[in-house]
Amino acid sequence: MREITERKKTSHELQWVNEQLQISIDQMPVGYILWDRAFRVLEWNHAAEKIFGYLKSEVLGKYAADFIVPVDKRYKVDEVIRYLQEGKVSSYSGKDNNIRKDGKLISCQWHNTPLKDMSGETCGILSMVEDITERHHKDQELKKYGTLFDNISDLAYICDTEGNVLFLNKVFEELSGHKPDEFIGKSFAPLFEGEDLEKAKDLYLRTLNGESPQQEVRFKVTGKLCEYKNFPLRGETGEIIGVLGTARDITERKQMEEALLQSEKLKSIGTITTGIAHEFNNILAIISGNVQLMEEIYKDHTELRKALSTIKMATADGTEISRKMLRFTKARKITTEFVSCDIRDLIRQSIDFTMPRWKSMAQSKGINYHIDTKNINEVPLILCNPAELREIIINIINNAIDAMPDGGRLSFGTWSKENTIFMNISDTGEGMSYEVKKRIFDPFFTTKLAIGTGLGMSITYGIITGHGGKIDVESEEGKGTTFTLQFPVTATVKSDILKGFPEQKQEIKYNNLRILVVDDEKEVCNMLERCLSSNGYYVKTVNSGAEALELARKEVFHLVLCDMVMPNVNGYDVIKALNELKKKPKIGMITGWGEKLKPINKSGLSVDFILKKPFEFSALLKKIDQVFVVA
């Protein structure tokens, strides 16, 4: 008896749902039009009659463009039909001008969705249209009925005024990770958590107040981010009886947008930073060079040499600062020593390296950290620069320890899927806000105001992308943080290291070696001239690429020391021209740009050595000795 009663109850509930759906369609405030593949009208509701002034009987079986689309816009109809039928777009939304029966031009909001048959072929098009000429903020469209809901690519749902779900199409399972039956007749709240739950509630309440809001909300189980659009459903007397909505998966689009934004940020800041560092290195080179000259001249002046030593140390500090400034801008290009490596070994080495922080030092303060490695599984080898990846892991471990000042758990995991290796590092620390998480990979952004440079995570981002990988972060305040790193199992890695320095050395007498110095900084030229001349070389200097080429064609030089960044004729132009000379000189590049110069190898240009500003004179003399056998 109870079973019969339950069946009757279920039957009545389903009947009530169907009645509500039917009422909703009959009373829809927007036009509901169904077309066949040729865009001929199959269905035309009362709202469509009111919007366009044509009765249903007047338009059935007719081609829409003939009577509601302006002549100069009819080509767009054919375009939309083709895109929808060919599956190039899952739907089409937009505002268009249309024509009423009385000839009046009106503005309409359209949402078109292809309908597919059991074989997946497009069998028709469902359109929702609203006249927004006089009411731009009117409730928007979207109401599907029965199987029509199951044949659209977006999630469609209906809720009553109590927040209970009345209808869900089959897209729901893919997006949410739940079967529709689990939520029919129940609240939608368990689908979301935290900030996303608050967004979902706000979206629902605003709809009950007569709005047609949009919001981006993420499902709890799958983590898929969807764009929601809600519309109020009204009864015969105009009262709101429920909520109709659609949700579109925008997870991949958002990831691409965020990746592009991050790339543009790094590119813009990197361009500025690299330029500053280059000028900074030129200044340091002049200071360092003159200090070295003075050290040589005043060998016996003890007090002066002490002062010079202090200046030299300050110059070295400045060089290190410049190196750090450049680090995140060139991270993609510095991964030149790739070897096959087991990422599990790198994790264990990093854990051992940081042991003093999470064990010895922590225990001395009465703090305990638990290191969980049980989820580190066997994975294929990857091609990588081990030192760089260890640097990344150590940086994340140190940040995690900072986020757990009272102790906690630090967990590691590895797994593989298809051609990708995954590694995650999770902590039970303080977590981070949405704003912090959004900026975590920005250069110079730090939450450690007293001690942080803000370069750690931006360098991490650069190194990961330089390895062809990805890095994601999931965090919530008070709930810890998880970093997930991805690496390709195999990759074609080409080193940009300049190779092929000539093995043959040229015998030239000390006093016969002719050197041309090319640098737009006069002080750099003067400094090098004094250094090289004092070591027995014949030296000429010029301050532009054009002067260098003119002089090189007139006189014979055995070695050209050339700066790269100069106005008008730059170092690349000079090297190219020198390479083409019949008596080609040896070439040494002296630059403040560091790794930015590596593409010269791909340009087919030949150089014999590179020195990065600032440098020791002894390093320059050693390079010259390597190129020439001096007798």
LOKOL-265810 format. One record per residue (C-alpha): residue in three letters; residue number from 0; x, y, z. Coordinates in steps of 0.1 Angstrom, whole numbers. Example, Ala and Ser with C-alpha at 12.3 -4.5 7.8 and 13.67 -1.06 7.14 Angstrom:
REM LOKOL-265810
PT  sepa  sevo     xx     yy     zz
PT   ALA     0    123    -45     78
PT   SER     1    137    -11     71
***
This chain:
REM LOKOL-265810
PT  sepa  sevo     xx     yy     zz
PT   MET     0      0      0      0
PT   ARG     1     28     24      9
PT   GLU     2     45     16    -24
PT   ILE     3     14     26    -43
PT   THR     4     11     57    -23
PT   GLU     5     47     67    -30
PT   ARG     6     42     60    -67
PT   LYS     7     11     82    -67
PT   LYS     8     30    109    -49
PT   THR     9     59    108    -73
PT   SER    10     34    108   -102
PT   HIS    11     17    139    -88
PT   GLU    12     50    156    -83
PT   LEU    13     61    149   -119
PT   GLN    14     27    160   -132
PT   TRP    15     31    193   -112
PT   VAL    16     66    199   -126
PT   ASN    17     53    193   -161
PT   GLU    18     24    217   -155
PT   GLN    19     47    244   -142
PT   LEU    20     70    239   -172
PT   GLN    21     40    242   -196
PT   ILE    22     27    273   -178
PT   SER    23     61    288   -179
PT   ILE    24     63    283   -217
PT   ASP    25     28    296   -222
PT   GLN    26     35    327   -202
PT   MET    27     70    334   -213
PT   PRO    28     77    371   -216
PT   VAL    29    102    364   -244
PT   GLY    30     97    351   -279
PT   TYR    31    101    313   -283
PT   ILE    32    108    303   -318
PT   LEU    33    118    269   -332
PT   TRP    34    134    267   -367
PT   ASP    35    143    238   -389
PT   ARG    36    178    234   -405
PT   ALA    37    168    258   -433
PT   PHE    38    157    284   -408
PT   ARG    39    120    279   -416
PT   VAL    40     97    286   -386
PT   LEU    41     83    255   -368
PT   GLU    42     71    272   -336
PT   TRP    43     62    308   -328
PT   ASN    44     48    317   -294
PT   HIS    45     25    346   -283
PT   ALA    46     55    367   -272
PT   ALA    47     70    363   -307
PT   GLU    48     36    375   -321
PT   LYS    49     37    405   -299
PT   ILE    50     73    414   -306
PT   PHE    51     71    411   -344
PT   GLY    52     34    416   -351
PT   TYR    53     30    384   -371
PT   LEU    54      6    357   -360
PT   LYS    55     19    322   -358
PT   SER    56     -3    311   -387
PT   GLU    57     14    338   -409
PT   VAL    58     50    326   -403
PT   LEU    59     49    288   -400
PT   GLY    60     71    272   -426
PT   LYS    61     85    305   -438
PT   TYR    62    121    316   -440
PT   ALA    63    127    341   -411
PT   ALA    64    150    365   -429
PT   ASP    65    123    373   -454
PT   PHE    66    101    392   -429
PT   ILE    67    120    401   -397
PT   VAL    68    156    408   -407
PT   PRO    69    166    441   -425
PT   VAL    70    178    435   -460
PT   ASP    71    214    447   -453
PT   LYS    72    217    423   -424
PT   ARG    73    204    391   -440
PT   TYR    74    239    378   -447
PT   LYS    75    244    375   -410
PT   VAL    76    215    351   -407
PT   ASP    77    232    327   -432
PT   GLU    78    264    330   -413
PT   VAL    79    248    322   -380
PT   ILE    80    230    292   -395
PT   ARG    81    262    279   -410
PT   TYR    82    282    282   -377
PT   LEU    83    254    265   -357
PT   GLN    84    248    237   -382
PT   GLU    85    286    230   -386
PT   GLY    86    291    229   -349
PT   LYS    87    317    258   -350
PT   VAL    88    299    274   -321
PT   SER    89    278    258   -294
PT   SER    90    254    288   -293
PT   TYR    91    251    323   -305
PT   SER    92    240    353   -285
PT   GLY    93    238    389   -295
PT   LYS    94    218    421   -301
PT   ASP    95    204    427   -335
PT   ASN    96    180    451   -352
PT   ASN    97    148    435   -365
PT   ILE    98    117    446   -384
PT   ARG    99     81    444   -372
PT   LYS   100     52    437   -395
PT   ASP   101     43    474   -393
PT   GLY   102     77    482   -406
PT   LYS   103     90    495   -373
PT   LEU   104    127    488   -366
PT   ILE   105    132    473   -332
PT   SER   106    163    461   -312
PT   CYS   107    162    425   -300
PT   GLN   108    183    403   -278
PT   TRP   109    188    368   -293
PT   HIS   110    200    335   -279
PT   ASN   111    202    307   -305
PT   THR   112    211    271   -297
PT   PRO   113    214    242   -322
PT   LEU   114    193    211   -314
PT   LYS   115    208    178   -321
PT   ASP   116    192    144   -328
PT   MET   117    202    111   -314
PT   SER   118    231    108   -339
PT   GLY   119    245    142   -329
PT   GLU   120    235    159   -361
PT   THR   121    219    194   -360
PT   CYS   122    182    190   -366
PT   GLY   123    170    225   -358
PT   ILE   124    176    257   -340
PT   LEU   125    159    270   -309
PT   SER   126    158    308   -305
PT   MET   127    148    330   -276
PT   VAL   128    142    367   -284
PT   GLU   129    133    397   -264
PT   ASP   130    123    432   -275
PT   ILE   131    147    455   -256
PT   THR   132    140    487   -276
PT   GLU   133    121    504   -247
PT   ARG   134    133    482   -218
PT   HIS   135    170    474   -217
PT   HIS   136    169    459   -183
PT   LYS   137    139    436   -188
PT   ASP   138    141    400   -178
PT   GLN   139    161    380   -204
PT   GLU   140    151    350   -222
PT   LEU   141    158    312   -220
PT   LYS   142    132    286   -214
PT   LYS   143    134    251   -227
PT   TYR   144    107    224   -224
PT   GLY   145    110    187   -221
PT   THR   146    136    171   -243
PT   LEU   147    146    205   -257
PT   PHE   148    165    211   -225
PT   ASP   149    185    179   -230
PT   ASN   150    195    189   -265
PT   ILE   151    213    221   -257
PT   SER   152    250    223   -248
PT   ASP   153    245    244   -217
PT   LEU   154    232    234   -183
PT   ALA   155    195    243   -179
PT   TYR   156    177    243   -146
PT   ILE   157    145    254   -129
PT   CYS   158    140    261    -92
PT   ASP   159    109    270    -72
PT   THR   160    107    300    -49
PT   GLU   161    120    279    -20
PT   GLY   162    153    271    -36
PT   ASN   163    143    236    -45
PT   VAL   164    154    222    -79
PT   LEU   165    125    212   -102
PT   PHE   166    144    204   -134
PT   LEU   167    179    197   -146
PT   ASN   168    191    187   -180
PT   LYS   169    217    160   -186
PT   VAL   170    246    185   -189
PT   PHE   171    243    189   -151
PT   GLU   172    261    156   -144
PT   GLU   173    291    166   -165
PT   LEU   174    295    200   -149
PT   SER   175    287    192   -113
PT   GLY   176    297    156   -109
PT   HIS   177    263    147    -96
PT   LYS   178    233    129   -112
PT   PRO   179    202    151   -117
PT   ASP   180    181    127    -96
PT   GLU   181    203    135    -66
PT   PHE   182    190    171    -65
PT   ILE   183    154    170    -79
PT   GLY   184    131    183    -52
PT   LYS   185    161    194    -30
PT   SER   186    181    226    -24
PT   PHE   187    208    236    -47
PT   ALA   188    231    248    -18
PT   PRO   189    252    216    -14
PT   LEU   190    265    220    -50
PT   PHE   191    287    250    -38
PT   GLU   192    308    260     -9
PT   GLY   193    324    291      6
PT   GLU   194    324    322    -16
PT   ASP   195    308    303    -45
PT   LEU   196    278    294    -23
PT   GLU   197    273    330    -14
PT   LYS   198    275    340    -51
PT   ALA   199    249    313    -60
PT   LYS   200    225    324    -32
PT   ASP   201    229    361    -43
PT   LEU   202    222    351    -79
PT   TYR   203    190    333    -69
PT   LEU   204    177    360    -45
PT   ARG   205    183    387    -71
PT   THR   206    163    367    -96
PT   LEU   207    133    364    -72
PT   ASN   208    135    402    -69
PT   GLY   209    128    404   -107
PT   GLU   210    164    408   -119
PT   SER   211    180    387   -146
PT   PRO   212    215    385   -132
PT   GLN   213    247    369   -144
PT   GLN   214    275    354   -122
PT   GLU   215    305    332   -124
PT   VAL   216    303    303    -99
PT   ARG   217    324    272    -94
PT   PHE   218    310    238    -86
PT   LYS   219    323    222    -54
PT   VAL   220    330    186    -66
PT   THR   221    344    192   -102
PT   GLY   222    358    226    -96
PT   LYS   223    344    237   -130
PT   LEU   224    338    274   -133
PT   CYS   225    305    283   -150
PT   GLU   226    288    315   -162
PT   TYR   227    253    315   -149
PT   LYS   228    223    335   -163
PT   ASN   229    191    335   -144
PT   PHE   230    156    347   -154
PT   PRO   231    124    349   -133
PT   LEU   232     95    327   -142
PT   ARG   233     61    343   -139
PT   GLY   234     26    329   -134
PT   GLU   235     -6    340   -152
PT   THR   236    -10    371   -131
PT   GLY   237     26    381   -134
PT   GLU   238     38    369   -100
PT   ILE   239     72    352    -99
PT   ILE   240     68    315    -94
PT   GLY   241    103    303    -99
PT   VAL   242    138    307   -115
PT   LEU   243    149    296   -149
PT   GLY   244    187    295   -155
PT   THR   245    215    284   -178
PT   ALA   246    251    277   -170
PT   ARG   247    280    275   -194
PT   ASP   248    314    260   -186
PT   ILE   249    341    287   -190
PT   THR   250    368    269   -170
PT   GLU   251    392    265   -200
PT   ARG   252    385    300   -213
PT   LYS   253    393    315   -179
PT   GLN   254    425    295   -176
PT   MET   255    436    307   -210
PT   GLU   256    427    343   -202
PT   GLU   257    446    342   -169
PT   ALA   258    476    326   -185
PT   LEU   259    477    353   -212
PT   LEU   260    473    380   -186
PT   GLN   261    501    366   -165
PT   SER   262    523    363   -196
PT   GLU   263    516    399   -206
PT   LYS   264    524    411   -171
PT   LEU   265    557    393   -171
PT   LYS   266    565    405   -205
PT   SER   267    557    442   -197
PT   ILE   268    575    443   -164
PT   GLY   269    604    422   -178
PT   THR   270    609    447   -207
PT   ILE   271    612    476   -182
PT   THR   272    634    456   -157
PT   THR   273    657    444   -184
PT   GLY   274    663    479   -197
PT   ILE   275    670    492   -163
PT   ALA   276    694    464   -155
PT   HIS   277    712    470   -188
PT   GLU   278    718    506   -179
PT   PHE   279    727    497   -143
PT   ASN   280    753    472   -156
PT   ASN   281    769    498   -178
PT   ILE   282    773    521   -148
PT   LEU   283    787    492   -127
PT   ALA   284    811    483   -155
PT   ILE   285    825    519   -155
PT   ILE   286    829    519   -117
PT   SER   287    844    484   -115
PT   GLY   288    868    491   -144
PT   ASN   289    881    523   -129
PT   VAL   290    885    507    -95
PT   GLN   291    906    480   -111
PT   LEU   292    928    506   -129
PT   MET   293    933    525    -97
PT   GLU   294    942    493    -78
PT   GLU   295    969    487   -104
PT   ILE   296    982    522   -103
PT   TYR   297    982    526    -65
PT   LYS   298    995    492    -55
PT   ASP   299   1015    505    -26
PT   HIS   300    988    530    -12
PT   THR   301    973    509     16
PT   GLU   302    946    533     27
PT   LEU   303    934    540     -8
PT   ARG   304    934    503    -17
PT   LYS   305    911    497     14
PT   ALA   306    887    523      1
PT   LEU   307    888    508    -34
PT   SER   308    881    474    -19
PT   THR   309    850    488     -3
PT   ILE   310    838    502    -36
PT   LYS   311    846    469    -53
PT   MET   312    824    450    -28
PT   ALA   313    796    475    -33
PT   THR   314    799    470    -70
PT   ALA   315    797    432    -66
PT   ASP   316    765    437    -45
PT   GLY   317    751    459    -72
PT   THR   318    759    432    -98
PT   GLU   319    740    406    -77
PT   ILE   320    710    429    -74
PT   SER   321    710    433   -112
PT   ARG   322    712    396   -116
PT   LYS   323    681    391    -94
PT   MET   324    662    418   -113
PT   LEU   325    669    400   -145
PT   ARG   326    662    365   -131
PT   PHE   327    624    363   -136
PT   THR   328    626    380   -170
PT   LYS   329    650    354   -184
PT   ALA   330    637    323   -165
PT   ARG   331    623    309   -197
PT   LYS   332    657    311   -214
PT   ILE   333    680    299   -187
PT   THR   334    670    263   -186
PT   THR   335    700    251   -207
PT   GLU   336    712    221   -188
PT   PHE   337    684    196   -192
PT   VAL   338    689    160   -181
PT   SER   339    665    130   -176
PT   CYS   340    654    131   -140
PT   ASP   341    631    114   -115
PT   ILE   342    611    142    -99
PT   ARG   343    607    121    -68
PT   ASP   344    644    124    -61
PT   LEU   345    641    162    -64
PT   ILE   346    613    162    -38
PT   ARG   347    633    141    -14
PT   GLN   348    665    162    -19
PT   SER   349    645    194    -12
PT   ILE   350    629    179     19
PT   ASP   351    663    170     32
PT   PHE   352    677    204     23
PT   THR   353    650    222     43
PT   MET   354    651    198     73
PT   PRO   355    668    223     96
PT   ARG   356    638    246     92
PT   TRP   357    610    221     96
PT   LYS   358    627    198    121
PT   SER   359    657    210    141
PT   MET   360    649    247    144
PT   ALA   361    612    240    148
PT   GLN   362    615    214    175
PT   SER   363    638    237    195
PT   LYS   364    609    261    196
PT   GLY   365    584    234    205
PT   ILE   366    568    234    170
PT   ASN   367    561    202    151
PT   TYR   368    558    197    113
PT   HIS   369    546    164     98
PT   ILE   370    560    157     64
PT   ASP   371    537    134     45
PT   THR   372    552    116     14
PT   LYS   373    529     86     12
PT   ASN   374    514     99    -21
PT   ILE   375    547    102    -39
PT   ASN   376    541     76    -66
PT   GLU   377    564     62    -93
PT   VAL   378    563     84   -124
PT   PRO   379    582     86   -157
PT   LEU   380    613    106   -160
PT   ILE   381    612    142   -172
PT   LEU   382    638    164   -190
PT   CYS   383    646    192   -167
PT   ASN   384    673    214   -151
PT   PRO   385    674    197   -116
PT   ALA   386    689    227    -98
PT   GLU   387    661    249   -110
PT   LEU   388    633    225   -100
PT   ARG   389    649    220    -66
PT   GLU   390    649    257    -62
PT   ILE   391    612    258    -69
PT   ILE   392    603    230    -45
PT   ILE   393    625    245    -17
PT   ASN   394    608    279    -23
PT   ILE   395    573    264    -19
PT   ILE   396    584    244     12
PT   ASN   397    598    275     28
PT   ASN   398    566    295     20
PT   ALA   399    545    267     35
PT   ILE   400    565    267     67
PT   ASP   401    561    304     69
PT   ALA   402    523    299     66
PT   MET   403    523    274     95
PT   PRO   404    540    293    123
PT   ASP   405    525    270    149
PT   GLY   406    532    238    130
PT   GLY   407    512    217    107
PT   ARG   408    512    191     79
PT   LEU   409    531    194     46
PT   SER   410    521    168     20
PT   PHE   411    536    158    -13
PT   GLY   412    522    138    -41
PT   THR   413    531    127    -76
PT   TRP   414    512    110   -104
PT   SER   415    511    108   -142
PT   LYS   416    483    110   -167
PT   GLU   417    489    104   -204
PT   ASN   418    520    124   -213
PT   THR   419    520    147   -182
PT   ILE   420    537    144   -148
PT   PHE   421    519    160   -119
PT   MET   422    533    170    -85
PT   ASN   423    514    187    -57
PT   ILE   424    526    203    -25
PT   SER   425    499    210      2
PT   ASP   426    501    227     36
PT   THR   427    476    232     64
PT   GLY   428    486    268     69
PT   GLU   429    469    301     69
PT   GLY   430    459    300     32
PT   MET   431    455    332     12
PT   SER   432    427    355      1
PT   TYR   433    414    356    -35
PT   GLU   434    433    389    -41
PT   VAL   435    466    375    -29
PT   LYS   436    461    343    -49
PT   LYS   437    454    363    -80
PT   ARG   438    487    382    -77
PT   ILE   439    509    355    -63
PT   PHE   440    529    351    -96
PT   ASP   441    533    388   -102
PT   PRO   442    569    400   -100
PT   PHE   443    577    421    -69
PT   PHE   444    545    411    -52
PT   THR   445    551    399    -16
PT   THR   446    533    395     16
PT   LYS   447    566    394     35
PT   LEU   448    570    431     37
PT   ALA   449    601    431     60
PT   ILE   450    621    405     42
PT   GLY   451    606    396      9
PT   THR   452    617    407    -26
PT   GLY   453    586    395    -44
PT   LEU   454    606    376    -70
PT   GLY   455    603    340    -56
PT   MET   456    570    329    -71
PT   SER   457    574    349   -103
PT   ILE   458    608    331   -108
PT   THR   459    590    298   -101
PT   TYR   460    564    307   -127
PT   GLY   461    591    315   -152
PT   ILE   462    610    283   -146
PT   ILE   463    579    261   -148
PT   THR   464    568    276   -181
PT   GLY   465    604    274   -193
PT   HIS   466    602    236   -188
PT   GLY   467    570    236   -209
PT   GLY   468    549    231   -177
PT   LYS   469    521    247   -158
PT   ILE   470    516    257   -121
PT   ASP   471    482    262   -104
PT   VAL   472    474    272    -69
PT   GLU   473    443    264    -48
PT   SER   474    439    282    -15
PT   GLU   475    413    296      9
PT   GLU   476    419    316     40
PT   GLY   477    423    294     70
PT   LYS   478    422    262     49
PT   GLY   479    458    259     36
PT   THR   480    473    260      1
PT   THR   481    480    234    -26
PT   PHE   482    504    240    -55
PT   THR   483    500    217    -85
PT   LEU   484    529    215   -110
PT   GLN   485    526    199   -144
PT   PHE   486    555    188   -166
PT   PRO   487    556    170   -200
PT   VAL   488    570    134   -198
PT   THR   489    590    140   -229
PT   ALA   490    601    172   -246
PT   THR   491    625    183   -273
PT   VAL   492    649    205   -255
PT   LYS   493    674    226   -274
PT   SER   494    702    244   -256
PT   ASP   495    707    280   -265
PT   ILE   496    742    280   -252
PT   LEU   497    766    295   -276
PT   LYS   498    787    267   -290
PT   GLY   499    815    262   -315
PT   PHE   500    841    286   -302
PT   PRO   501    870    282   -326
PT   GLU   502    895    256   -315
PT   GLN   503    923    270   -336
PT   LYS   504    943    297   -319
PT   GLN   505    961    324   -339
PT   GLU   506    997    332   -331
PT   ILE   507   1002    370   -327
PT   LYS   508   1029    389   -309
PT   TYR   509   1018    410   -279
PT   ASN   510   1027    443   -294
PT   ASN   511   1012    434   -328
PT   LEU   512    977    425   -315
PT   ARG   513    953    452   -327
PT   ILE   514    920    456   -308
PT   LEU   515    890    477   -317
PT   VAL   516    866    486   -288
PT   VAL   517    830    495   -298
PT   ASP   518    807    510   -271
PT   ASP   519    784    539   -270
PT   GLU   520    795    547   -234
PT   LYS   521    827    567   -238
PT   GLU   522    838    559   -202
PT   VAL   523    836    522   -210
PT   CYS   524    858    528   -241
PT   ASN   525    883    548   -221
PT   MET   526    885    523   -193
PT   LEU   527    891    494   -217
PT   GLU   528    917    513   -237
PT   ARG   529    937    520   -206
PT   CYS   530    935    484   -194
PT   LEU   531    944    468   -227
PT   SER   532    971    494   -236
PT   SER   533    988    488   -202
PT   ASN   534    990    451   -211
PT   GLY   535   1008    458   -244
PT   TYR   536    979    458   -269
PT   TYR   537    973    483   -297
PT   VAL   538    938    497   -291
PT   LYS   539    914    520   -309
PT   THR   540    880    530   -296
PT   VAL   541    848    542   -313
PT   ASN   542    814    551   -298
PT   SER   543    790    539   -325
PT   GLY   544    784    509   -347
PT   ALA   545    787    530   -379
PT   GLU   546    822    542   -369
PT   ALA   547    832    507   -361
PT   LEU   548    823    494   -395
PT   GLU   549    839    523   -413
PT   LEU   550    872    518   -394
PT   ALA   551    871    480   -397
PT   ARG   552    870    483   -435
PT   LYS   553    900    506   -436
PT   GLU   554    923    490   -410
PT   VAL   555    931    455   -399
PT   PHE   556    920    445   -364
PT   HIS   557    926    411   -349
PT   LEU   558    900    414   -322
PT   VAL   559    868    435   -320
PT   LEU   560    852    440   -285
PT   CYS   561    817    451   -292
PT   ASP   562    787    462   -271
PT   MET   563    754    450   -283
PT   VAL   564    728    477   -275
PT   MET   565    737    509   -294
PT   PRO   566    716    534   -313
PT   ASN   567    712    532   -350
PT   VAL   568    737    505   -359
PT   ASN   569    736    480   -331
PT   GLY   570    760    452   -321
PT   TYR   571    741    426   -341
PT   ASP   572    746    447   -373
PT   VAL   573    783    452   -365
PT   ILE   574    789    414   -359
PT   LYS   575    770    405   -391
PT   ALA   576    792    429   -412
PT   LEU   577    824    417   -395
PT   ASN   578    815    381   -402
PT   GLU   579    813    390   -439
PT   LEU   580    848    406   -441
PT   LYS   581    874    388   -461
PT   LYS   582    898    390   -432
PT   LYS   583    873    384   -404
PT   PRO   584    885    395   -369
PT   LYS   585    879    376   -337
PT   ILE   586    848    390   -319
PT   GLY   587    841    394   -282
PT   MET   588    807    405   -271
PT   ILE   589    807    428   -240
PT   THR   590    772    434   -228
PT   GLY   591    749    442   -199
PT   TRP   592    720    422   -213
PT   GLY   593    730    387   -202
PT   GLU   594    707    359   -214
PT   LYS   595    688    382   -237
PT   LEU   596    717    376   -262
PT   LYS   597    713    339   -267
PT   PRO   598    692    343   -299
PT   ILE   599    724    354   -316
PT   ASN   600    732    317   -320
PT   LYS   601    700    312   -340
PT   SER   602    708    342   -362
PT   GLY   603    738    324   -378
PT   LEU   604    762    350   -364
PT   SER   605    796    340   -351
PT   VAL   606    813    353   -319
PT   ASP   607    843    340   -300
PT   PHE   608    834    349   -265
PT   ILE   609    810    368   -243
PT   LEU   610    816    389   -212
PT   LYS   611    788    403   -191
PT   LYS   612    791    437   -175
PT   PRO   613    806    444   -150
PT   PHE   614    836    421   -153
PT   GLU   615    871    417   -140
PT   PHE   616    900    428   -163
PT   SER   617    916    395   -156
PT   ALA   618    886    377   -171
PT   LEU   619    889    397   -203
PT   LEU   620    926    391   -205
PT   LYS   621    920    354   -200
PT   LYS   622    894    353   -228
PT   ILE   623    919    370   -251
PT   ASP   624    946    345   -242
PT   GLN   625    921    316   -250
PT   VAL   626    915    330   -285
PT   PHE   627    951    339   -293
PT   VAL   628    984    322   -285
PT   VAL   629   1005    351   -273
PT   ALA   630   1042    347   -279
***
